Amino acid sequence: MTEVVDRPVTLAELLRLEELAGYEISGSKDRLDREVRDVVVAQVGGRTTIGRGALVVAAYRRSSGYEAELLLRKADTGGAVAVMLTGASRLMLSTRRLAERLGMPLLALPDADPVHIAWRVSRHVHDPERFSAVMLPRVLRRLRTPVTKPDELITMINTELGASSALLSSDGAVVAGERPDELPTALFERPVPQAIDVVDGHLVCAPVFVEDVRRPELWLIARIPSSHQYWAEGTLQALSAAAMAGANWAARQRLASERDARDRSTLLSELIDTGGAIPRHLAERAVRAGWRLDGWHTGVHIRVLSDPASVVRHTARVRRALDDNGFSGPVVERTDGWSCWTTENREPRSATYRDTTATIRKAVDAVSDDLDVVAGVGRPYTGPRGISTTLREAREACLFADAASKGGRVEHVDELGVRRVLADWYHAEAFRSYARTLLAPLLDAGDDQLVETLRTYLELESSTSATAAALRIHRNTVMHRIGRIEQLLSMSLSRSDERLVLQLACRVLRGGEERGD
Amino acid sequence: MWQLRAEDVRTLALGAALLGGGGGGSTRAAALVAERALRLAGPLTVIDAAELGADAYAAPLGLVGSVTVFEEKPLSGAEVGRAVAALERYSGVRLHAVLGFEAAGVNALLAVAAAATLGLPLVDADGMGRALPQLDQTVFTLNGLAVSPMVAADDKGALAVLDGVDGLLAEQLARSAVVTMGGWAVVVMAPQRGDDLARYAIPRTIHRALRVGEVLSQQDYGAVLSSHGGRALFRGRVVDVERGPRGRFGGGSAILQHLDDADRMLRVEFQNENLLVLENGEVRACVPDIICLLEADRCLPVTSEDVRYGLEVDVLVLPCAAAWRTPAGLGLVGPRAFGYDVPYSIPRGEP
């Protein structure tokens, strides 16, 4: 697209015009790159002068098919680039052979009027800028009905623009269509429509903005064969219009999924809040949502550590990860993550708890690339009330799960044992404020590492070498920090009472931070 | 003056078929008719137009209509006699001889049969010098000689006398009478004076057909070219045939692929006769020159109706009568008269 000077259009470019749709070509098919400088309507016996670079248009009458051969000869002598016959249904062998022999593309357009065609095509030949206006109306006409699937959009672009196109997410993953071979990595950095020259063609790229007006979430990319600059420009315009339709589709999808998420969340909250018997209307809604209220429920709570606002957007991802690992059941968006559960006819044996935890761990690992999550698993409970009980347990277990804990990112409530006794402590507001006061000297010292080192040191049974390994620092550094901590707090870690109270304070402080207090 | 014997008829038929240039119809049935007439009447006296005498009269005659129908519904034998009698009665002129208006194809043989049946000499001349589809495409019309009154007779006894019209209108009236008469009729044109025939008619065409037939029966078309002029254009196999509306009578196109050079293609446009030959988008030959297709192995003339896929043929071009190469002649029978928008041309150095 760096070329600014207008060059004449080529035959191949003209053949993409709607006016010439349905043409058949015989004769020389590899001479379509010839530049067309004029369009003339010719008659065999007529006096029309056929000049160099002319596209010769003539009416073909079957009863005088020999005329086509005389015309081919005349066109060749005059230096024409191609002969186009309107009304030609079947050309005889000698006509086709002659075109091949002369290296002259011979186009047949069965239902057309020569003068009309010549006039339409001639406008493009003499004013290539018109090319840029060809595609937009075609695409807009097709976009009168809203796009319901991205594949529809891609098919439409491919047929209307003669392109091979794809809808990509901003990280380059294919949403629909086929990924172009050569995709410049720099593309996604400039969120503006652009046409990039590649081998034998152009990549026309239009950003699709859904929520963020500065950062496109999707890209529409169409590969077109080598084209006149105005053709590429027109394609770019048309693709930008298609991109709007794409954005529209994405926004509609998002709206629908948020509405579904809200419905699910509300239903679950109502189920949990309802004490005693489940009212009939609630039971009906649960059935409509595909939830079984009877049977044995095993709850899982997944908590997002990074950005709780992104919960709805990632539901599909989480559901897929759970499904893939064999945990299928409702997945409901909550304020801090997701509640999920499975329902079975019989009470699962306690031996299966370990399997469930392993399953969830795999699912959490699967999404851990782009989601920082931890999960907790509850024990199985039966009946409608069972759902809220197991989910509450799961949520509690979740509080203890983090990367450093014994169970890793997933905790089963049954394995927490004594830690659950401590859970009440953590929730007590009085102890929490005491903990903050106790650790204030460390916090005020402006060195986050001190609290972290203290916590790790206490969790790992006051082992300096284990702490050094967990924090990936030198053992001497650990000893130096512990000395500094004792000094700042005026406490000694050799005393068991003080050690206990400091460990509790560390845990409470950490839990509180994680809940965003 | 010379004698034509019954034994000569088959040779004459072969030559007449070639000179038909794809038209003129199949000569098979007409040859049988002529042969039988000569066997009954004895050798036929054939005279040159000059031998006729300036004040003597001879009428051009022949078959008009479909040769296909003629083969299935043959002559009753009385048509010519009735038509000539009616013409003599109507015009008050006594005929001294007859001639064919078309000394090619079926009509060369019918002229022989008619002369033998009538017991009159045959003038060795005709109005076309080849086969042409219309009654007005004769040197008589070209030179302003009246062809009416004209009599058409069918096999059932019907007679039609056309008078007061000449040229294309006479052709159209006769043609409509022929349709009503059942597909063909014997037409006898107005009697022509001996001196007019000597001056305008195309001479010695029966003799030429006989000579061509003789040479062709040796299966050597090269000898035809050396003795009668003309050129061999192409030897090829028919690879495509298309038939459809062309001109007044319908026709088609045949594509030939050269036997030795598969890249060469020849296009033959025909109506009744072969009229135009193109190679590489250039005219190789056109009407009024006589464009003949010969079966490559048997050296037999091929009519345009018999052209079919796979047939191997030689394409020969024989020169037409000089009268047709004048501007007026080309106006009457040149390529534009048949709807081909090309000028008549003879490639440089060709006869």
Interface residues (C-beta under 8 A of the other chain):
Chain A: Q43 V44 G45 R62 S63 S64 G65 Y66 E67 E69 L70 L71 L72 R73 K74 D76 R90 M92 L93 S94 R97 L98 R101 L102
Chain B: V239 D240 E242 G244 P245 R246 S253 I255 Q257 D263 M265 L266 R267 E269 L276 L278 N280 G281 E282 V283 G339 Y340 D341 V342
